[in-house]
């Protein structure tokens, strides 16, 4: 029997004691050493950071926290390990110490997140770190580092390395695929959890138990794979991810709010202490942003997002690979400063056309970032034939929605405008022509 099954947290999975209850009616088993990590100030901080940030402006119940999500991911790590401990290939490559490293990394994987983290990261400003590296500031010294050594015999640098996918060690590559991959424990938790709190069914329409029950390793022994009985569950997970991006994460109003936050942050980020700001609670960060924005073009943007009256920018135009492939290809994945320059040009042309002053901060362009979603590259093991096949080769669903990069279809290029100007803007017949001229003025 694999020694993985001797780990106290895994032995507690089927117990009815030492549990924390989280939505939806999920019991999370916790030992005293897990409780000591949870009780640290660094982990408790996650209670003050919402999982979906600005999504709650559109889906008002989507205000769950990274604390709740982290507990869910930790639980899934236990379930994955319990299942894979019975897989001879996995048990040969992953020992008890590796498994415990995965457990603590799963629990602490969001430690480096700050409020509105992904929106801020996407615009790739100087001095803004990746949240995986920011986690090191909470991990490498202090109480968590001491607890990891004392309770787990684990060095914090190994947790940081696994979070940053830095290790070339074969066993750590397997663990990394469990943390970040096609069917990782992060997606397995956030899709149904975000769906539940947003009040939509889309992220819950896949069979978690069936998928976990089919887990194995690929032929090379380097990443997760599934048995053929998990194929349909994996297809449904692909579809769940697609629809959640379409209807929640990249909902046009959510993206309008995101564009406002990004533009406002761009105006003020050089005047604030980012290290202090990123360690703050969400409420404190919002306060600091509004204070720093006073007297700048960021002020009305932050007031529209966080002030007493909700006032979001309105969608003026949008382009996808279907609607206007040329404009989409010219703008998707472009640097943020380039998009700002196009917006400046467009604001100038609109001012002349309408005979009024249109500020560049009143025209916001939201385009897919240069980083793209991970392709759903997953192998399926057919036991009778004793062979592996890539899921994309045997599934039209996966081929259409994942391997052909759904970024190009779900993540559209959108132009948003100050609601005071929307009626005038929509009357302009040749708006696409003005956009073309603005692109040409900035250059490729």
C-alpha positions as CSV (number, residue, x, y, z in Angstrom):
1,X,0.0,0.0,0.0
2,X,1.3,3.5,-0.8
3,X,2.4,5.5,2.2
4,X,0.5,8.4,0.8
5,X,-2.6,6.8,2.4
6,X,-0.9,7.2,5.8
7,X,-1.0,11.0,5.6
8,X,-3.3,12.2,8.5
9,X,-5.3,14.6,6.3
10,X,-6.1,11.9,3.7
11,X,-7.1,9.5,6.5
12,X,-9.5,12.1,7.7
13,X,-11.4,12.4,4.4
14,X,-14.0,9.8,5.4
15,X,-14.2,10.9,9.0
16,X,-17.0,12.9,10.4
17,X,-14.8,14.8,12.8
18,X,-12.4,17.8,12.5
19,X,-14.3,19.4,9.6
20,X,-14.8,22.8,8.2
21,X,-18.0,23.3,6.2
22,X,-17.9,25.4,3.0
23,X,-20.5,25.8,0.2
24,X,-22.0,23.8,-1.3
25,X,-22.4,21.5,1.7
26,X,-18.8,20.4,1.4
27,X,-16.9,19.1,4.5
28,X,-13.2,19.9,4.5
29,X,-11.1,17.7,6.8
30,X,-8.5,19.6,8.8
31,X,-5.8,18.4,11.2
32,X,-4.2,20.5,13.9
33,X,-1.2,21.2,11.6
34,X,-3.5,22.4,8.9
35,X,-5.4,24.5,11.4
36,X,-2.2,26.2,12.4
37,X,-1.5,27.3,8.8
38,X,-5.1,28.4,8.4
39,X,-4.9,30.5,11.5
40,X,-1.9,32.5,10.4
41,X,-2.4,36.2,9.6
42,X,-1.2,35.6,6.0
43,X,-3.9,33.0,5.4
44,X,-6.6,34.8,7.2
45,X,-5.9,37.8,4.9
46,X,-7.6,35.8,2.1
47,X,-10.9,36.3,3.9
48,X,-10.7,39.9,2.8
49,X,-10.1,39.2,-0.9
50,X,-13.0,38.3,-3.0
51,X,-12.5,35.5,-5.5
52,X,-14.1,37.2,-8.5
53,X,-13.6,40.9,-7.7
54,X,-15.6,43.1,-10.1
55,X,-17.9,40.2,-11.1
56,X,-20.1,41.1,-8.1
57,X,-21.0,44.3,-9.9
58,X,-23.0,42.2,-12.4
59,X,-23.7,39.0,-10.3
60,X,-24.3,40.5,-6.8
61,X,-23.9,37.2,-4.9
62,X,-20.5,36.5,-6.4
63,X,-18.7,37.8,-3.3
64,X,-17.1,34.6,-2.0
65,X,-13.5,34.8,-1.0
66,X,-10.1,33.3,-1.8
67,X,-10.1,31.8,1.7
68,X,-13.1,29.6,0.8
69,X,-11.6,28.7,-2.5
70,X,-8.3,27.8,-1.0
71,X,-10.0,25.3,1.4
72,X,-11.8,23.8,-1.6
73,X,-8.6,23.3,-3.5
74,X,-6.8,21.8,-0.5
75,X,-9.7,19.3,-0.2
76,X,-9.4,18.3,-3.8
77,X,-5.7,17.8,-3.4
78,X,-6.6,15.2,-0.8
79,X,-9.1,13.5,-3.1
80,X,-6.7,13.4,-6.0
81,X,-4.0,11.9,-3.9
82,X,-6.3,9.3,-2.4
83,X,-7.3,8.2,-5.8
84,X,-3.8,8.3,-7.4
85,X,-2.3,6.4,-4.5
86,X,-3.9,3.3,-6.0
87,X,-2.2,3.9,-9.4
88,X,1.0,1.9,-9.5
89,X,2.8,4.4,-11.8
90,X,1.9,7.4,-9.6
91,X,2.7,5.6,-6.3
92,X,6.2,4.7,-7.7
93,X,7.0,8.3,-8.7
94,X,5.3,10.3,-5.9
95,X,6.3,9.5,-2.3
96,X,4.7,10.6,1.0
97,X,6.9,13.7,1.2
98,X,5.9,14.8,-2.4
99,X,2.2,14.3,-1.5
100,X,2.5,16.5,1.6
101,X,4.2,19.2,-0.5
102,X,1.2,19.1,-2.8
103,X,-1.2,19.4,0.1
104,X,0.4,22.5,1.7
105,X,0.9,24.1,-1.7
106,X,-2.7,23.5,-2.6
107,X,-3.8,25.2,0.7
108,X,-1.4,28.1,0.2
109,X,-1.6,28.5,-3.6
110,X,-3.5,31.8,-3.5
111,X,-1.4,33.4,-0.8
112,X,0.2,35.9,-3.3
113,X,-3.1,37.2,-4.6
114,X,-4.1,40.8,-4.0
115,X,-7.5,42.4,-4.6
116,X,-8.4,42.6,-8.4
117,X,-5.1,40.7,-9.0
118,X,-5.8,39.3,-12.5
119,X,-7.1,42.5,-13.9
120,X,-4.0,44.4,-12.7
121,X,-1.6,41.7,-13.8
122,X,-3.0,41.6,-17.4
123,X,-1.9,45.1,-18.2
124,X,1.7,44.2,-17.4
125,X,2.9,47.4,-15.8
126,X,6.5,47.9,-14.5
127,X,7.0,46.9,-10.8
128,X,3.8,44.8,-10.8
129,X,4.9,41.2,-9.9
130,X,3.2,38.0,-10.9
131,X,1.1,36.9,-7.9
132,X,2.9,33.5,-7.9
133,X,6.1,35.3,-7.1
134,X,4.5,37.8,-4.7
135,X,3.5,34.7,-2.6
136,X,7.1,34.3,-1.8
137,X,7.0,37.4,0.4
138,X,4.5,35.6,2.6
139,X,6.1,32.2,2.4
140,X,9.9,32.5,2.7
141,X,10.0,34.0,6.2
142,X,7.8,34.4,9.2
143,X,5.2,32.1,10.8
144,X,4.2,30.1,7.8
145,X,7.8,29.2,6.9
146,X,8.4,28.1,10.5
147,X,5.2,26.0,10.6
148,X,6.1,24.3,7.3
149,X,9.5,23.2,8.7
150,X,8.2,22.3,12.2
151,X,4.9,20.5,11.3
152,X,5.6,19.2,7.8
153,X,9.4,19.1,7.4
154,X,9.0,21.1,4.2
155,X,11.0,24.1,3.2
156,X,9.0,27.2,2.1
157,X,11.2,27.6,-1.0
158,X,9.9,24.2,-2.3
159,X,6.4,25.5,-2.0
160,X,7.3,28.7,-3.8
161,X,9.1,26.7,-6.5
162,X,6.1,24.5,-7.1
163,X,3.8,27.6,-7.3
164,X,6.1,29.1,-9.9
165,X,6.6,25.8,-11.8
166,X,10.3,26.3,-11.4
167,X,11.4,22.8,-10.5
168,X,12.6,20.4,-13.2
169,X,12.3,17.4,-10.9
170,X,10.1,14.7,-12.4
171,X,7.9,14.3,-9.4
172,X,7.4,18.1,-9.1
173,X,6.3,18.2,-12.7
174,X,3.6,15.8,-11.9
175,X,2.6,17.8,-8.9
176,X,2.6,21.0,-11.0
177,X,0.2,19.4,-13.5
178,X,-2.2,18.7,-10.6
179,X,-2.0,22.4,-9.6
180,X,-2.1,23.9,-13.0
181,X,-3.3,21.9,-16.0
182,X,-6.3,20.7,-18.0
183,X,-8.0,19.1,-15.0
184,X,-6.2,20.7,-12.1
185,X,-7.5,21.0,-8.6
186,X,-7.8,24.8,-9.0
187,X,-10.2,24.6,-12.0
188,X,-12.0,21.7,-10.4
189,X,-12.9,24.0,-7.5
190,X,-13.4,27.4,-9.0
191,X,-15.7,26.4,-11.8
192,X,-18.5,25.0,-9.7
193,X,-17.8,27.4,-6.8
194,X,-18.0,30.5,-9.0
195,X,-21.0,29.1,-10.7
196,X,-22.8,28.5,-7.4
197,X,-22.1,32.0,-6.1
198,X,-22.9,33.8,-9.4
199,X,-26.2,32.0,-9.4
200,X,-25.7,30.3,-12.8
201,X,-25.6,26.5,-13.5
202,X,-22.9,26.4,-16.1
203,X,-19.8,25.6,-14.0
204,X,-21.5,22.8,-12.1
205,X,-22.5,20.6,-15.1
206,X,-19.7,18.1,-15.0
207,X,-19.2,15.0,-13.0
208,X,-16.4,15.7,-10.5
209,X,-16.5,12.2,-8.9
210,X,-16.3,10.4,-12.2
211,X,-13.4,12.6,-13.3
212,X,-11.5,12.0,-10.1
213,X,-12.2,8.3,-10.2
214,X,-10.6,8.1,-13.7
215,X,-7.4,9.9,-12.8
216,X,-4.1,8.3,-13.8
217,X,-0.7,9.4,-15.3
218,X,0.2,9.8,-19.0
219,X,2.4,7.4,-20.8
220,X,5.6,9.4,-20.0
221,X,4.6,9.7,-16.3
222,X,5.0,13.5,-16.4
223,X,1.4,14.7,-16.0
224,X,-2.2,13.7,-15.2
225,X,-4.3,11.7,-17.7
226,X,-7.7,10.0,-17.4
227,X,-9.1,6.6,-18.1
228,X,-11.7,6.3,-20.8
229,X,-14.6,6.3,-18.3
230,X,-13.7,9.9,-17.5
231,X,-13.9,11.1,-21.1
232,X,-17.5,12.5,-21.0
233,X,-16.8,14.2,-17.6
234,X,-13.7,15.8,-19.1
235,X,-15.7,17.0,-22.1
236,X,-18.3,18.5,-19.8
237,X,-15.6,20.3,-17.8
238,X,-14.3,21.8,-21.1
239,X,-17.8,23.0,-21.9
240,X,-18.3,24.3,-18.3
241,X,-15.1,26.4,-18.6
242,X,-16.2,27.7,-22.0
243,X,-19.6,28.9,-20.8
244,X,-18.3,30.3,-17.5
245,X,-15.9,32.5,-19.5
246,X,-18.6,33.5,-21.9
247,X,-21.3,34.3,-19.4
248,X,-19.4,35.3,-16.2
249,X,-15.7,36.0,-16.4
250,X,-15.9,37.8,-19.8
251,X,-19.5,39.1,-19.6
252,X,-19.4,42.4,-21.4
253,X,-20.4,44.4,-18.3
254,X,-17.8,42.7,-16.2
255,X,-15.2,43.5,-18.8
256,X,-16.4,47.1,-18.9
257,X,-15.8,47.4,-15.2
258,X,-12.4,45.7,-15.6
259,X,-11.4,48.2,-18.3
260,X,-12.3,51.0,-15.9
261,X,-10.2,49.6,-13.1
262,X,-7.2,49.0,-15.4
263,X,-7.3,52.5,-16.8
264,X,-7.7,54.1,-13.3
265,X,-4.9,52.0,-11.9
266,X,-2.7,53.0,-14.9
267,X,-3.1,56.6,-13.9
268,X,-2.2,56.3,-10.3
269,X,0.1,53.2,-9.8
270,X,3.3,55.2,-9.8
271,X,2.1,57.4,-6.9
272,X,1.3,54.5,-4.5
273,X,3.4,52.0,-2.6
274,X,2.5,48.8,-4.5
275,X,4.0,46.5,-1.8
276,X,1.7,48.0,0.8
277,X,-1.2,48.3,-1.5
278,X,-1.1,44.6,-2.5
279,X,-0.9,43.4,1.1
280,X,-4.1,45.4,2.0
281,X,-7.6,44.0,2.3
282,X,-10.0,44.7,-0.5
283,X,-11.8,47.4,1.4
284,X,-8.5,49.1,2.3
285,X,-7.2,48.9,-1.2
286,X,-10.3,50.5,-2.6
287,X,-10.0,53.3,-0.1
288,X,-6.3,53.9,-1.1
289,X,-7.2,53.8,-4.8
290,X,-9.9,56.5,-4.4
291,X,-7.6,58.7,-2.3
292,X,-4.8,58.4,-4.8
293,X,-7.1,59.2,-7.6
294,X,-8.3,62.5,-6.4
295,X,-7.7,65.2,-9.0
296,X,-6.7,62.7,-11.7
297,X,-8.6,61.2,-14.6
298,X,-8.8,58.0,-12.4
299,X,-11.2,59.6,-10.0
300,X,-14.5,59.3,-12.0
301,X,-13.5,55.7,-13.0
302,X,-13.1,54.6,-9.4
303,X,-16.2,56.5,-8.3
304,X,-18.2,54.7,-10.9
305,X,-16.9,51.3,-9.6
306,X,-16.7,51.9,-5.9
307,X,-18.6,55.0,-5.1
308,X,-22.2,55.2,-3.7
309,X,-23.7,55.0,-7.1
310,X,-22.8,52.2,-9.6
311,X,-21.9,53.8,-12.9
312,X,-20.3,51.4,-15.4
313,X,-19.1,52.3,-18.9
314,X,-21.3,51.1,-21.8
315,X,-20.4,48.8,-24.6
316,X,-20.0,50.7,-27.9
317,X,-18.5,48.1,-30.3
318,X,-17.1,44.6,-30.1
319,X,-15.2,42.4,-32.4
320,X,-14.5,38.7,-32.5
321,X,-13.0,36.3,-34.9
322,X,-16.6,35.9,-36.3
323,X,-17.8,39.5,-36.4
324,X,-14.7,41.3,-37.7
325,X,-11.7,39.1,-38.0
326,X,-9.4,41.8,-39.3
327,X,-9.9,44.3,-36.5
328,X,-9.9,41.5,-33.9
329,X,-6.5,40.1,-35.1
330,X,-5.0,43.6,-35.2
331,X,-6.0,44.4,-31.6
332,X,-6.0,41.1,-29.6
333,X,-3.0,40.4,-27.5
334,X,-1.5,43.9,-28.0
335,X,0.4,45.7,-25.2
336,X,-1.7,47.9,-22.9
337,X,0.2,51.1,-23.8
338,X,-0.6,50.5,-27.5
339,X,-4.3,50.1,-26.8
340,X,-4.1,53.4,-24.8
341,X,-2.6,55.1,-27.8
342,X,-5.4,53.9,-30.1
343,X,-7.9,55.1,-27.5
344,X,-6.2,58.5,-27.4
345,X,-6.4,58.8,-31.2
346,X,-10.0,57.8,-31.3
347,X,-11.0,60.3,-28.6
348,X,-9.3,63.0,-30.6
349,X,-11.2,62.1,-33.8
350,X,-14.5,61.7,-31.9
351,X,-14.0,65.2,-30.4
352,X,-13.8,66.7,-33.8
353,X,-16.7,64.7,-35.2
354,X,-19.1,65.5,-32.3
355,X,-17.9,69.0,-31.6
356,X,-17.4,68.3,-28.0
357,X,-14.4,67.4,-25.7
358,X,-14.0,63.7,-25.5
359,X,-11.3,62.7,-22.9
360,X,-9.1,59.7,-23.7
361,X,-10.2,58.3,-20.3
362,X,-13.8,58.3,-21.6
363,X,-13.0,55.7,-24.3
364,X,-11.7,52.4,-23.0
365,X,-10.5,49.5,-25.1
366,X,-10.6,46.0,-23.7
367,X,-8.7,43.3,-25.6
368,X,-7.6,39.8,-24.8
369,X,-4.2,39.9,-23.1
370,X,-1.1,38.3,-24.7
371,X,-1.3,35.4,-22.3
372,X,-3.8,32.8,-23.3
373,X,-5.7,30.1,-21.6
374,X,-4.0,26.7,-21.3
375,X,-5.0,24.4,-24.1
376,X,-6.9,21.3,-22.9
377,X,-4.1,18.9,-23.7
378,X,-5.1,15.7,-22.0
379,X,-4.4,12.0,-22.7
380,X,-7.1,9.3,-22.3
381,X,-5.9,5.8,-21.4
382,X,-7.8,2.9,-23.0
383,X,-7.1,-0.1,-20.7
384,X,-8.2,-2.8,-23.2
385,X,-5.9,-1.6,-25.9
386,X,-3.3,-0.4,-23.4
387,X,-2.8,2.8,-25.3
388,X,-3.2,6.5,-24.8
389,X,-5.0,8.9,-27.1
390,X,-5.1,12.7,-26.9
391,X,-8.6,13.8,-25.9
392,X,-8.7,16.3,-28.7
393,X,-8.3,13.6,-31.3
394,X,-11.3,11.6,-30.0
395,X,-13.6,14.4,-28.9
396,X,-15.1,17.1,-31.3
397,X,-16.2,19.1,-28.2
398,X,-12.6,19.4,-26.9
399,X,-11.3,20.1,-30.4
400,X,-13.8,22.9,-31.0
401,X,-13.8,24.5,-27.6
402,X,-10.3,24.0,-26.2
403,X,-7.6,23.1,-28.7
404,X,-8.8,25.7,-31.2
405,X,-8.2,28.3,-28.4
406,X,-11.6,29.6,-27.2
407,X,-9.8,32.8,-26.4
408,X,-10.4,33.9,-30.0
409,X,-14.2,33.4,-29.6
410,X,-15.0,34.2,-26.0
411,X,-12.5,37.0,-25.3
412,X,-13.6,39.7,-27.6
413,X,-12.2,43.1,-28.4
414,X,-14.6,45.7,-27.0
415,X,-14.8,49.5,-26.9
416,X,-16.5,51.0,-23.9
417,X,-17.6,54.6,-23.4
418,X,-18.6,56.9,-20.6
419,X,-22.4,56.5,-20.2
420,X,-22.8,60.3,-20.7
421,X,-21.6,59.9,-24.3
422,X,-23.1,56.6,-25.3
423,X,-26.2,58.0,-27.1
424,X,-24.1,60.4,-29.2
425,X,-21.5,57.8,-30.0
426,X,-24.1,55.3,-31.2
427,X,-25.3,57.7,-33.8
428,X,-22.0,57.9,-35.6
429,X,-22.4,55.9,-38.8
430,X,-18.7,55.4,-39.7
431,X,-17.4,54.5,-36.2
432,X,-15.5,51.5,-37.6
433,X,-13.8,53.8,-40.1
434,X,-12.7,56.1,-37.2
435,X,-11.3,53.1,-35.4
436,X,-9.4,52.0,-38.6
437,X,-8.0,55.5,-38.8
438,X,-6.9,55.5,-35.2
439,X,-5.2,52.1,-35.7
440,X,-3.3,53.5,-38.7
441,X,-2.3,56.6,-36.9
442,X,-0.7,54.5,-34.1
443,X,0.8,52.0,-36.4
444,X,1.4,48.3,-36.0
